[in-house]
């Protein structure tokens, strides 16, 4: 469904991504693992067109998208949930969700279809429906994360990019969010590329993973194999890593 071929991305003179190649199959959940500064967020931003690649190809199906603007990439079927949630705090929950459907409104899609999708978001996250008139800036971090995911879903993405969805959240809230991600894959066939600070939880959810170091892919494979890899265990799955996925 998505393929990156020899992607190179720079921040000024800083070479952030170095010949990155990876792929996602339709309906997969794939996670990116690595230390801070390894290039995980840059991969998401490069796919989204926020930080364009200077070399290489990004294919969504058979379409090259590496030169498209961010709005055209959203229209092509890719939505990103940014690190830190970044909801529109002065706006209500419902207004935030409406903003997620902005391009659909511009294309004159019937409002009934958009409102039906909003009700599906409320079904996924009942707390959002309870707070639909509440200003998003007054909600808890967990509720804002649910809203950020819901806002991204309002664009009807084929591919959902998530950047650190568990950051700063209580374990029970993170379990709920991860449950919804699995539900989206199973019921909607949504493909998910996940950047997650809790590597163990991410690998338990994902089908496959890529390990990054200083802008390069140094290891890839099925999630269960990465979970048992001695080097991955040492670097990312140590006893100091807080477990949030145990029943």
N, C-alpha and C positions, 0 to 999 in steps of 0.2 A: 504493500500500500504506500509506504513512504521509504525512500532510499536517499541517503546522503553519500555522495561519492567524492572523496578527497577534498573535503571542505576545509578551507583556511579562512580564518576571521581575525581581524586586527582591531585593537583599540589604539588608535594612533600608530605608534611604532611597536606596540606590544603585540606579539604574535600569540593570540589567545587560543585558537584552535589550529592544530597542525595535522593536516591530511586526515581529517576525521571521516570514517566510513562506517555507517550503521544502517540497519533497516528494521522496519516493523511490518509484520503481516497483518492483514485484516483481522480485527477482533482480538489482537494480542494486547497484553499489558507488559511493557518493557520498562525497566528501571535503569537509571544512570547513577552510579556510585562513585564517590571520590571525595577527597578532602576539599576544604574551602579553597577556591582558586583553581580547581582542576579543570574548569571549563563547562561544568554541567549547565548552569544558567545560560551561558553564552550559546550553547547548542540550542536551547529552547528559543532564545531571542533571535538566533540566526534562522531557524526554521520559520519563525513568525515574521521575519523581515524587519525586526526592530534594530538588529545589528547585522546588516547584510554581509554575506560572504564576499571575500575578495577573489576567491578562486574555488572551483569545484562545482558540483551539480547537486540540486535537491529536486527529487522527482516525487510528485504526488500522483500515484498511478503512472501514467505516461506523460504527464504534464510537467515541464520544468517550471519551478516556482521561485528559484533563487533570485530572480530579478524583479519579482512582483512587489508592489507596495503592501504594507501590512493589511490595509482594508481589503485588497484583492485576495490576499492569502486567507483572511477570514471568510470571504465569500466563497473561496474554493473548498472550504470545509475544515479549517484548522482554527481552534480556539485555544487561548492560553489563559491559565489561572496564575497570575504573577505571584512571586514571593512577597510576603507581607500583605497579601489580600488586595489592598488598594481599591477598596470599595469607594463609591462616591458618598462620602460621609454626610454632606448636607441634604442628600436625597433619601427618600423612603426606600424600604425594601422593594416595593413594587416598582418604583421609578428606576432603581438600579437594574431590575430585571428587564424593564422596558428598554433601557440603554443597551443591554445585551442583544436585543433584537433590532437595533438601529438600522442595520443594512437591509433587514427583511422589510421594515417599514418603507425604506427608500425605494425598494424594488416593487412596492405596492402589493406585497403578499397580503392575502386576506387577513384581517385582524382576528377573525375567528380562529384561524390556524395558530396564530401567535399566542392568543389567550389560552388556547387548548394546551400549548406547550408550557405556558406559565403554570397552569394547574398541575401538570406533570411534575414540574419542579417543586411545587408545594407538596405533592404526594411523596416525593423523595425526602423532602426536608419539612416536616409538619411545623417545626418551630418558625420557619419563615412565613408560613401562612398566618400563624398566630400574631406575627409582628409585621404584617404587610404594610401597615400605615406608619410604622415606627421609623424614625431617622436612623439610618444604618450606622452612623457614628456613635450612637448611644448603645449599640449592642455589644455583647461579649465577643472575644476573639474567635471563639468557636462558631458563633452565629455568623460573624462576618465571613469566616472561611466557607461556610455553607452557602452564603450569599454569593461569594466570588465564584464558586463552582456553578451555582444556579445561573448566574449572569452569563458565564461562558456557554452553558448549555442552551441558552436562549438563541444563540446563533445557529443551532442545529449542526454541530460539528460532526464530521466523520472521525476526526482525530482530536483528542483532548490532551493538551500539554499542562502538566501540573508541576509547580515549583515550590517545594518544601511545604506541602499542605499540613504537616503536623507541627510546624514551628510554633512554639509557645503555647500549645494547647494541652489540655488535660488528657490523660490516656483514654478515658471513656469516650471523649469527643472524637479523638483520632480513630478509635475503633469504629465509631459510627460513620465517619467519613470514608474510611477504607471499605466498609460494608457497602456503601453507596457506589463506590467505584467498581466493585465486583458486580453489583447489580446492573450498573450501566453496561458493562461488558456482556453480561449474560442475557439481559432483556433487550437491549438496544443494539448490541454488536459494536459498541463504541470502542475504538482503538485508543489506547492510553500510553503516553510516554511520561514517566514519573521520575522527578528528581526528589529525593527524600533523605533527610538527615538520619533517620533511623533505618539503617541498612537492613537489619534483620526483618523488620516489619515489611519493608519494601520487597525483599526477596521472597517472603512468604506469600505476598499478593501477586507478584509478577510471574510471567512465564519465562522470560529471559532477562539478562542484565548485561550491562557494559560497565567495566571499571575504568575510570579515567585518572590520569596523572599528568599534571602540567600540560594540559591541552591535547593529550594523546590517549587513544584507547590502548590499554595495556593488557586487557583480559576481557573475554566475552564468553557467554555460554548460557545453558539452561539455569534457571534460578536455583534449583536444588543442588546443582553441581557447584555453583559459586558459593552457596551456603556452606558446603563442605570443604571448600578450597582452603588450605592451610594459611596462605598469605592473606586471603580475604578475611578469614577468621581473626588473624592477628591484627590486621589494620583497622577493620571496621566492625567486627562482631565480638569484641572483647567483653569481659565481664563488667566493664565500666559503662557499657552502652545500655541505657535504660530500656527494658523490654516493655512493649505496650501491646503485644499481640497474643500473650498467653491467655488461655481461657481459665 
